[in-house]
Amino acid sequence: MTFDFLPNEVAAFVLILARVGALVMLLPALGEENVSPRFRLTIAVMLSLVFWPFARPLYAIDANNPAALVGMAVSEIAVGLALGMVGRLVMSALSVAGNVIANQLGLGFVMTVDPTQGQQSAIVGTFLTLVGVTLIFTTDLHHLAIGAIAASYDAFRPGAFPATGDAARLAIGAAEDAFRIGVQLSAPFLVFGLIFNLGLGVLSRLMPQLQVFFIAAPLSLIAGFALLALVIGVLMDVFIGDVGATLRMLTGG
């Protein structure tokens, strides 16, 4: 009994892991910065084993041709990064909305470390991002994220490097959608900020001796947080709907 087939099988598993790992690293909920790297690696390895039965026949591998294997590995990583970046850009919509809302409430200078992004962000954006990640798991949208990995084998066959033009259009469209969703989520606060500041302008003209700033700061915070408490359910429902639509697009649904 010989084991001459092992190099090809090991190479195939590494290639599957390259695609799955790149996707898991960036997908919403599964690829957050505050998720342990060991946990993400475990998820990637387990998913690679799950996808092995149907993905392995798609790989034509010759372990004696290292140059071809390197080329396939680069293409698999590129596919994973291109698709994962779309999901990651959708999550950035909450950071956009949070920064706009914070500026309208006068909290733009209050920064905190966003554990999902691994960088400083406005405190409102951090709160919205954490709520968004929680809702993704609560509504089982992470199952769609796993389905997107499986569907990627239909859209991008192993060994075929993704077209740069299509990848660029996909990335630009995802960035455009993220900005659009972020502005839509913050729209009530843009209206609030416009009306509130117009009222303060009229008040300062009517009573020039009044210290408007000392009245405006606490009123802006109180009214802004009251508005946030009223509309956060609707905002997150809109966000979850957009995340679901994006993930269904990636799964071909």
Rosetta silent file (secondary structure, phi, psi, omega in degrees, C-alpha in Angstrom):
SEQUENCE: MTFDFLPNEVAAFVLILARVGALVMLLPALGEENVSPRFRLTIAVMLSLVFWPFARPLYAIDANNPAALVGMAVSEIAVGLALGMVGRLVMSALSVAGNVIANQLGLGFVMTVDPTQGQQSAIVGTFLTLVGVTLIFTTDLHHLAIGAIAASYDAFRPGAFPATGDAARLAIGAAEDAFRIGVQLSAPFLVFGLIFNLGLGVLSRLMPQLQVFFIAAPLSLIAGFALLALVIGVLMDVFIGDVGATLRMLTGG
SCORE:     score description
SCORE:     0.000 S_00000001
   1 L     0.000  131.590  179.845    0.000    0.000    0.000 S_00000001
   2 L  -118.508  163.596 -179.831    1.359    3.420   -0.982 S_00000001
   3 L  -122.376   41.442 -178.885    0.383    6.934   -0.102 S_00000001
   4 L   -66.182  -19.714 -178.607    1.343    8.652   -3.348 S_00000001
   5 L   -78.743  -15.487 -173.499   -2.029   10.455   -3.374 S_00000001
   6 H   -60.946  -44.861 -179.859   -1.330   12.325   -0.131 S_00000001
   7 H   -55.995  -42.344  179.678    0.650   15.303   -1.590 S_00000001
   8 H   -65.878  -40.110 -178.960   -2.192   16.127   -3.981 S_00000001
   9 H   -68.922  -40.435  177.972   -4.827   15.828   -1.248 S_00000001
  10 H   -64.148  -42.678  178.413   -2.845   17.950    1.176 S_00000001
  11 H   -62.468  -39.857  178.483   -2.304   20.590   -1.507 S_00000001
  12 H   -63.633  -41.992  179.842   -6.044   20.592   -2.273 S_00000001
  13 H   -64.758  -40.305  179.153   -6.921   21.085    1.390 S_00000001
  14 H   -63.234  -39.707  179.088   -4.451   23.981    1.687 S_00000001
  15 H   -66.404  -41.647  176.163   -6.008   25.634   -1.382 S_00000001
  16 H   -61.958  -43.330  179.627   -9.524   25.245    0.048 S_00000001
  17 H   -63.699  -33.557  179.301   -8.291   26.653    3.342 S_00000001
  18 H   -62.851  -44.346  179.135   -6.734   29.624    1.515 S_00000001
  19 H   -69.544  -49.682 -176.992  -10.099   30.652    0.047 S_00000001
  20 H   -63.848  -42.421 -179.153  -12.150   29.885    3.141 S_00000001
  21 H   -63.800  -40.670  178.620   -9.629   31.496    5.492 S_00000001
  22 H   -64.458  -37.682  178.117   -9.483   34.727    3.486 S_00000001
  23 H   -69.548  -46.097 -178.491  -13.279   34.928    3.504 S_00000001
  24 H   -62.340  -33.451 -178.563  -13.643   34.117    7.202 S_00000001
  25 H   -63.075  -26.778 -173.435  -11.035   36.761    8.018 S_00000001
  26 H  -116.168  -15.362 -174.954  -13.224   39.518    6.539 S_00000001
  27 L   -64.246  149.095  177.237  -16.835   38.352    6.737 S_00000001
  28 L   -58.319  144.906  177.026  -19.227   40.204    9.078 S_00000001
  29 L    73.520  -52.865 -177.523  -19.508   38.773   12.600 S_00000001
  30 L   -77.060  -28.296 -173.740  -17.023   35.945   11.956 S_00000001
  31 L  -107.251   24.405 -179.419  -14.109   38.172   10.986 S_00000001
  32 L   -71.314  152.905 -176.924  -14.274   40.861   13.659 S_00000001
  33 L   -64.227  -30.204 -177.604  -11.036   42.047   15.252 S_00000001
  34 L   -83.068   -0.991  173.684  -12.193   41.083   18.737 S_00000001
  35 L   -82.587  133.605 -177.236  -12.691   37.454   17.677 S_00000001
  36 L   -58.431  132.222  177.043   -9.717   35.314   18.709 S_00000001
  37 H   -56.536  -36.285  178.127   -7.400   34.506   15.775 S_00000001
  38 H   -64.977  -38.116  178.668   -7.240   30.895   16.988 S_00000001
  39 H   -66.122  -42.822  178.938  -11.031   30.717   16.961 S_00000001
  40 H   -64.138  -39.670  177.599  -11.176   32.136   13.431 S_00000001
  41 H   -64.275  -40.190  177.842   -8.522   29.675   12.296 S_00000001
  42 H   -62.519  -43.523  177.874  -10.492   26.822   13.870 S_00000001
  43 H   -60.677  -43.487 -179.088  -13.654   27.981   12.089 S_00000001
  44 H   -63.728  -42.844  179.995  -11.768   28.177    8.775 S_00000001
  45 H   -65.600  -43.702  179.891  -10.295   24.683    9.174 S_00000001
  46 H   -64.078  -41.989  177.898  -13.660   23.171   10.152 S_00000001
  47 H   -66.432  -35.601  176.893  -15.433   24.847    7.235 S_00000001
  48 H   -62.176  -38.801  176.724  -12.707   23.630    4.879 S_00000001
  49 H   -67.237  -36.114  178.364  -13.404   20.078    6.052 S_00000001
  50 H   -66.695  -41.079 -177.837  -17.132   20.624    5.515 S_00000001
  51 H   -80.670  -10.335 -176.029  -16.591   21.937    1.973 S_00000001
  52 H   -53.825  -47.583 -173.998  -14.048   19.241    1.127 S_00000001
  53 H   -58.711  -39.643 -178.251  -16.437   16.647   -0.408 S_00000001
  54 H   -96.263  -20.879 -178.573  -17.824   18.946   -3.103 S_00000001
  55 H   -85.123  -31.707 -175.988  -14.873   21.326   -3.492 S_00000001
  56 H   -58.679  -42.107 -179.988  -12.096   18.733   -3.899 S_00000001
  57 H   -64.625  -15.286 -178.705  -13.226   17.501   -7.367 S_00000001
  58 H   -81.174  -11.118 -177.034  -13.005   21.091   -8.664 S_00000001
  59 L  -101.082  119.378  172.716   -9.238   21.231   -8.108 S_00000001
  60 L   -97.715  104.894 -168.408   -6.944   19.789  -10.768 S_00000001
  61 L  -121.277  136.817  170.869   -3.697   19.499   -8.826 S_00000001
  62 L  -125.275  105.531 -176.189   -0.242   18.243   -9.654 S_00000001
  63 L   -63.780  -16.154  179.634    1.929   18.319   -6.548 S_00000001
  64 L   -84.285    0.249  179.409    5.018   18.034   -8.767 S_00000001
  65 L  -118.505   81.821 -175.399    4.326   21.468  -10.269 S_00000001
  66 H   -62.832  -32.148 -179.395    4.965   23.971   -7.448 S_00000001
  67 H   -63.215  -42.143  178.622    4.634   27.014   -9.725 S_00000001
  68 H   -65.698  -37.504  179.253    1.074   26.059  -10.643 S_00000001
  69 H   -64.735  -41.315  178.368    0.245   25.443   -6.987 S_00000001
  70 H   -63.603  -42.474  178.351    1.511   28.894   -6.002 S_00000001
  71 H   -62.162  -41.388  177.998   -0.542   30.481   -8.775 S_00000001
  72 H   -66.136  -38.457  179.172   -3.666   28.648   -7.641 S_00000001
  73 H   -63.235  -41.775  178.861   -3.032   29.669   -4.028 S_00000001
  74 H   -63.622  -42.349  179.586   -2.757   33.327   -5.041 S_00000001
  75 H   -66.286  -37.811  178.975   -6.007   33.117   -7.028 S_00000001
  76 H   -65.885  -42.677  178.066   -7.832   31.406   -4.140 S_00000001
  77 H   -64.383  -39.866  179.767   -6.689   34.069   -1.680 S_00000001
  78 H   -63.313  -41.042  177.855   -7.706   36.802   -4.147 S_00000001
  79 H   -63.078  -46.198  179.971  -11.207   35.333   -4.497 S_00000001
  80 H   -61.898  -42.800 -179.594  -11.603   35.093   -0.729 S_00000001
  81 H   -68.112  -39.187 -178.958  -10.394   38.652   -0.155 S_00000001
  82 H   -63.332  -45.008 -178.975  -12.579   40.103   -2.935 S_00000001
  83 H   -74.410  -39.111  179.111  -15.768   38.514   -1.592 S_00000001
  84 H   -65.929  -32.593 -179.907  -14.901   39.073    2.067 S_00000001
  85 H   -64.530  -32.035  178.126  -14.202   42.759    1.441 S_00000001
  86 H   -61.881  -48.174  177.430  -17.789   43.229    0.255 S_00000001
  87 H   -63.356  -37.492 -179.818  -19.122   41.988    3.581 S_00000001
  88 H   -66.657  -37.688  179.401  -16.580   44.046    5.508 S_00000001
  89 H   -67.251  -32.456  176.995  -17.595   47.245    3.699 S_00000001
  90 H   -62.107  -41.016  178.645  -21.230   46.643    4.630 S_00000001
  91 H   -64.465  -29.255 -179.131  -20.241   46.650    8.311 S_00000001
  92 H   -67.930  -14.508  177.099  -18.452   49.979    7.836 S_00000001
  93 H   -60.071  -35.113  179.263  -21.863   51.579    7.180 S_00000001
  94 H   -67.860  -34.756  176.476  -22.452   51.548   10.940 S_00000001
  95 H   -66.983  -40.110  176.759  -19.190   53.431   11.515 S_00000001
  96 H   -61.178  -50.013  179.858  -20.251   56.046    8.953 S_00000001
  97 H   -61.247  -42.046 -178.924  -23.657   56.416   10.599 S_00000001
  98 H   -63.468  -40.142  179.092  -22.124   56.524   14.079 S_00000001
  99 H   -67.681  -40.035  178.375  -19.688   59.296   13.176 S_00000001
 100 H   -65.002  -45.137 -179.991  -22.432   61.399   11.568 S_00000001
 101 H   -62.768  -43.542 -179.802  -24.745   60.897   14.555 S_00000001
 102 H   -61.422  -40.186  178.868  -21.956   61.702   17.021 S_00000001
 103 H   -65.544  -37.130  179.640  -21.167   64.962   15.207 S_00000001
 104 H   -69.399  -30.498 -179.576  -24.835   65.970   15.281 S_00000001
 105 H   -89.406   -3.699 -177.355  -25.034   65.290   19.028 S_00000001
 106 L    81.937   21.593 -178.905  -21.786   67.091   19.789 S_00000001
 107 L  -112.244   17.855 -177.396  -19.950   63.864   20.616 S_00000001
 108 L   -62.761  -24.486 -179.187  -17.625   63.810   17.625 S_00000001
 109 L   -87.189   -9.470 -178.924  -14.611   64.351   19.892 S_00000001
 110 L   -87.125  102.009 -175.590  -15.528   61.433   22.190 S_00000001
 111 E  -109.142  148.240  175.696  -13.496   58.558   20.776 S_00000001
 112 E  -144.658  163.026 -179.729  -13.196   54.999   21.988 S_00000001
 113 E   -78.314  121.754  176.614  -11.558   51.832   20.696 S_00000001
 114 E   -83.879  110.972 -176.422  -13.932   49.911   18.459 S_00000001
 115 L   -67.032  -20.358  179.882  -13.221   46.231   19.264 S_00000001
 116 L   -82.065  -27.716 -177.889  -14.739   45.090   15.970 S_00000001
 117 L  -103.323  -17.771 -179.084  -12.556   47.352   13.818 S_00000001
 118 L    72.651   25.225 -179.914   -9.409   47.435   15.951 S_00000001
 119 E  -152.195  170.435 -179.855   -9.165   51.220   15.776 S_00000001
 120 E   -72.776  143.602  179.094  -10.563   54.369   17.354 S_00000001
 121 E  -150.542  162.424  175.072  -14.083   55.373   16.418 S_00000001
 122 E   -60.688  143.755 -173.551  -16.812   57.676   17.669 S_00000001
 123 H   -59.941  -33.843  177.993  -18.476   56.185   20.722 S_00000001
 124 H   -68.518  -39.544  177.688  -21.865   56.068   18.960 S_00000001
 125 H   -63.532  -39.751  176.992  -20.338   54.203   16.012 S_00000001
 126 H   -62.129  -43.587  178.972  -18.774   51.660   18.371 S_00000001
 127 H   -61.528  -47.134 -178.569  -22.145   51.122   20.064 S_00000001
 128 H   -64.468  -38.182  179.852  -23.974   50.667   16.748 S_00000001
 129 H   -64.797  -43.679  178.245  -21.314   48.272   15.456 S_00000001
 130 H   -63.417  -40.364  176.853  -21.542   46.067   18.546 S_00000001
 131 H   -63.992  -40.980  179.752  -25.339   46.028   18.269 S_00000001
 132 H   -62.529  -44.684  178.320  -25.055   45.143   14.574 S_00000001
 133 H   -62.555  -41.791  178.903  -22.716   42.199   15.205 S_00000001
 134 H   -61.009  -42.920 -178.795  -25.023   40.938   17.957 S_00000001
 135 H   -69.044  -31.431  177.765  -28.045   41.119   15.659 S_00000001
 136 H   -62.059  -43.471  177.109  -26.214   39.268   12.873 S_00000001
 137 H   -71.134  -38.023 -177.730  -25.738   36.291   15.182 S_00000001
 138 H   -64.912  -38.565 -178.315  -29.228   36.639   16.680 S_00000001
 139 L   -91.105    6.757  177.083  -30.913   36.600   13.269 S_00000001
 140 L    63.396   25.212  176.554  -28.677   33.751   11.990 S_00000001
 141 H   -69.878  -17.880  177.136  -27.301   35.881    9.146 S_00000001
 142 H   -66.691  -20.061  173.654  -23.908   34.304    9.795 S_00000001
 143 H   -66.758  -37.180  175.719  -25.395   31.184    8.164 S_00000001
 144 H   -65.829  -34.533  177.384  -25.733   33.219    4.964 S_00000001
 145 H   -62.573  -40.340  177.217  -22.082   34.226    5.346 S_00000001
 146 H   -68.085  -38.423  176.564  -21.122   30.538    5.403 S_00000001
 147 H   -62.941  -31.920  178.221  -23.387   29.934    2.404 S_00000001
 148 H   -64.209  -33.373  177.615  -21.542   32.694    0.549 S_00000001
 149 H   -64.575  -45.209  179.781  -18.324   30.717    0.917 S_00000001
 150 H   -65.270  -40.780 -178.768  -19.938   27.653   -0.660 S_00000001
 151 H   -68.114  -20.863 -179.104  -21.527   29.725   -3.451 S_00000001
 152 H   -63.352  -23.415  179.250  -18.149   31.257   -4.314 S_00000001
 153 H   -73.728  -21.900  174.447  -17.187   27.962   -5.968 S_00000001
 154 H   -80.104  -37.703 -177.840  -19.997   28.441   -8.484 S_00000001
 155 H   -79.896  -36.264 -177.117  -19.064   32.045   -9.253 S_00000001
 156 L  -130.369  101.911  179.537  -15.267   31.601   -9.232 S_00000001
 157 L   -69.292  143.748  179.355  -13.947   28.222  -10.254 S_00000001
 158 L   -57.206  138.664  178.920  -10.632   27.159   -8.679 S_00000001
 159 L    93.017  -12.585  179.777   -7.602   28.115  -10.707 S_00000001
 160 L  -101.370  115.537 -179.609   -9.283   31.067  -12.432 S_00000001
 161 L   -69.772  131.659 -178.341   -7.979   34.399  -11.218 S_00000001
 162 L   -61.642  139.552  179.656  -10.893   36.845  -10.664 S_00000001
 163 L   -62.275  129.974 -176.616  -11.169   39.539  -13.316 S_00000001
 164 H   -64.651  -35.078  178.941   -9.714   42.766  -11.925 S_00000001
 165 H   -64.413  -45.484  178.490  -12.403   44.863  -13.605 S_00000001
 166 H   -64.758  -40.854  179.211  -15.232   42.870  -12.042 S_00000001
 167 H   -64.136  -39.885  179.207  -13.501   42.887   -8.649 S_00000001
 168 H   -65.348  -43.281  178.615  -13.027   46.676   -8.855 S_00000001
 169 H   -63.794  -38.765  178.656  -16.677   47.223   -9.759 S_00000001
 170 H   -63.537  -43.950 -179.498  -17.725   44.949   -6.899 S_00000001
 171 H   -67.132  -42.928 -179.987  -15.548   46.855   -4.416 S_00000001
 172 H   -65.033  -41.614  177.937  -16.689   50.282   -5.651 S_00000001
 173 H   -63.540  -38.602  178.756  -20.341   49.198   -5.519 S_00000001
 174 H   -67.342  -40.792  178.083  -19.888   47.876   -1.974 S_00000001
 175 H   -65.724  -40.188  177.614  -18.219   51.107   -0.833 S_00000001
 176 H   -62.321  -44.469  179.324  -20.989   53.147   -2.445 S_00000001
 177 H   -63.879  -39.430 -179.930  -23.658   51.046   -0.721 S_00000001
 178 H   -62.616  -43.830  178.976  -21.887   51.358    2.639 S_00000001
 179 H   -66.663  -41.301 -179.939  -21.809   55.153    2.398 S_00000001
 180 H   -62.854  -45.724 -179.650  -25.424   55.274    1.210 S_00000001
 181 H   -64.194  -41.374  179.317  -26.630   53.026    4.033 S_00000001
 182 H   -60.312  -43.034  178.964  -24.627   55.022    6.587 S_00000001
 183 H   -68.390  -38.992  178.143  -26.204   58.302    5.466 S_00000001
 184 H   -62.516  -41.558 -179.810  -29.678   56.726    5.411 S_00000001
 185 H   -65.557  -33.134 -178.141  -29.247   55.446    8.957 S_00000001
 186 L   -91.864    2.401 -176.230  -28.144   58.865   10.174 S_00000001
 187 H   -56.755  -44.407  179.097  -30.853   60.783    8.246 S_00000001
 188 H   -58.199  -32.817 -177.799  -33.121   61.378   11.307 S_00000001
 189 H   -80.888  -27.226  173.176  -30.187   62.949   13.141 S_00000001
 190 H   -66.312  -42.124  176.678  -29.264   65.127   10.175 S_00000001
 191 H   -64.880  -43.599  178.204  -32.811   66.492   10.201 S_00000001
 192 H   -59.367  -46.281 -179.112  -32.648   66.869   13.984 S_00000001
 193 H   -62.955  -39.369  179.285  -29.331   68.732   13.785 S_00000001
 194 H   -63.945  -49.133 -178.352  -30.644   71.080   11.079 S_00000001
 195 H   -65.707  -42.742 -177.256  -33.809   71.972   12.995 S_00000001
 196 H   -63.484  -45.102 -178.406  -32.010   72.237   16.347 S_00000001
 197 H   -71.401  -33.080  174.132  -29.281   74.542   15.044 S_00000001
 198 H   -63.908  -41.725  177.432  -31.792   76.701   13.174 S_00000001
 199 H   -62.349  -40.623  178.266  -33.738   77.058   16.421 S_00000001
 200 H   -65.985  -36.666  177.502  -30.583   78.030   18.279 S_00000001
 201 H   -63.668  -43.147  177.601  -29.766   80.602   15.610 S_00000001
 202 H   -64.206  -41.812 -179.742  -33.203   82.186   15.927 S_00000001
 203 H   -63.257  -40.833 -179.701  -32.916   82.120   19.730 S_00000001
 204 H   -68.207  -29.368  176.714  -29.514   83.808   19.686 S_00000001
 205 H   -75.020  -34.905  179.750  -30.885   86.559   17.437 S_00000001
 206 H   -74.606  -35.414 -178.895  -33.878   87.114   19.683 S_00000001
 207 L  -130.140   79.778 -176.795  -31.806   87.103   22.887 S_00000001
 208 L   -59.507  -28.444 -177.900  -28.215   88.146   22.071 S_00000001
 209 L   -77.908   -9.592 -178.331  -27.272   88.251   25.768 S_00000001
 210 L   -77.451  133.404  176.296  -28.191   84.566   26.229 S_00000001
 211 L   -80.260   90.433 -172.304  -25.276   82.113   26.420 S_00000001
 212 H   -64.366  -36.076 -174.807  -26.620   79.749   23.766 S_00000001
 213 H   -61.108  -41.644 -176.629  -23.756   77.274   23.985 S_00000001
 214 H   -69.360  -22.454  175.126  -24.407   76.418   27.634 S_00000001
 215 H   -87.790  -38.312 -173.986  -28.039   75.680   26.800 S_00000001
 216 H   -67.879  -40.345 -174.356  -27.386   73.947   23.478 S_00000001
 217 H   -60.984  -54.273  179.790  -24.860   71.346   24.717 S_00000001
 218 H   -67.982  -36.904  178.880  -27.034   69.581   27.310 S_00000001
 219 H   -64.116  -38.838  179.271  -30.229   69.951   25.247 S_00000001
 220 H   -63.592  -41.781  179.418  -28.496   68.445   22.211 S_00000001
 221 H   -67.396  -45.903 -177.615  -27.364   65.423   24.214 S_00000001
 222 H   -64.616  -49.393 -178.996  -30.704   64.860   25.927 S_00000001
 223 H   -67.045  -37.299 -179.137  -32.794   65.274   22.775 S_00000001
 224 H   -66.339  -44.590  178.766  -30.299   63.308   20.664 S_00000001
 225 H   -68.356  -33.468  175.033  -30.199   60.301   22.969 S_00000001
 226 H   -64.046  -42.206  177.376  -33.993   60.375   23.253 S_00000001
 227 H   -64.538  -40.577  178.734  -34.212   60.310   19.459 S_00000001
 228 H   -62.043  -41.164  178.546  -31.668   57.473   19.307 S_00000001
 229 H   -63.907  -32.175 -178.386  -33.720   55.446   21.787 S_00000001
 230 H   -76.175  -37.494 -169.816  -36.827   55.975   19.639 S_00000001
 231 H  -107.128   -3.442 -173.938  -35.371   55.095   16.246 S_00000001
 232 H   -62.425  -33.920  178.475  -32.598   52.570   16.983 S_00000001
 233 H   -62.245  -43.951  179.199  -34.941   49.631   16.369 S_00000001
 234 H   -67.485  -41.839 -179.514  -35.837   50.929   12.906 S_00000001
 235 H   -59.892  -46.863 -177.307  -32.207   51.795   12.103 S_00000001
 236 H   -71.538  -29.557  175.297  -30.928   48.338   12.971 S_00000001
 237 H   -65.079  -41.547  176.431  -33.797   46.701   11.088 S_00000001
 238 H   -63.406  -43.270 -179.459  -32.773   48.624    7.964 S_00000001
 239 H   -63.688  -45.841 -179.366  -29.134   47.669    8.498 S_00000001
 240 H   -63.068  -37.164  176.382  -29.883   43.972    9.012 S_00000001
 241 H   -62.080  -40.278  178.650  -32.008   44.003    5.860 S_00000001
 242 H   -69.876  -38.812  176.365  -29.112   45.448    3.855 S_00000001
 243 H   -61.989  -44.916  178.670  -26.656   42.943    5.321 S_00000001
 244 H   -61.498  -40.576  179.176  -29.016   40.111    4.427 S_00000001
 245 H   -64.416  -40.529  179.504  -29.434   41.441    0.878 S_00000001
 246 H   -65.928  -44.459 -179.212  -25.666   41.678    0.422 S_00000001
 247 H   -67.832  -35.640  176.070  -25.030   38.173    1.739 S_00000001
 248 H   -66.935  -34.121  175.570  -27.841   36.753   -0.430 S_00000001
 249 H   -63.527  -41.064  178.727  -26.234   38.484   -3.408 S_00000001
 250 H   -67.509  -30.335  178.367  -22.953   36.752   -2.583 S_00000001
 251 H   -84.130   -3.943 -179.488  -24.746   33.401   -2.312 S_00000001
 252 L    82.797   10.203 -178.800  -26.416   33.966   -5.663 S_00000001
 253 L   -86.585    0.000    0.000  -29.872   34.127   -4.048 S_00000001
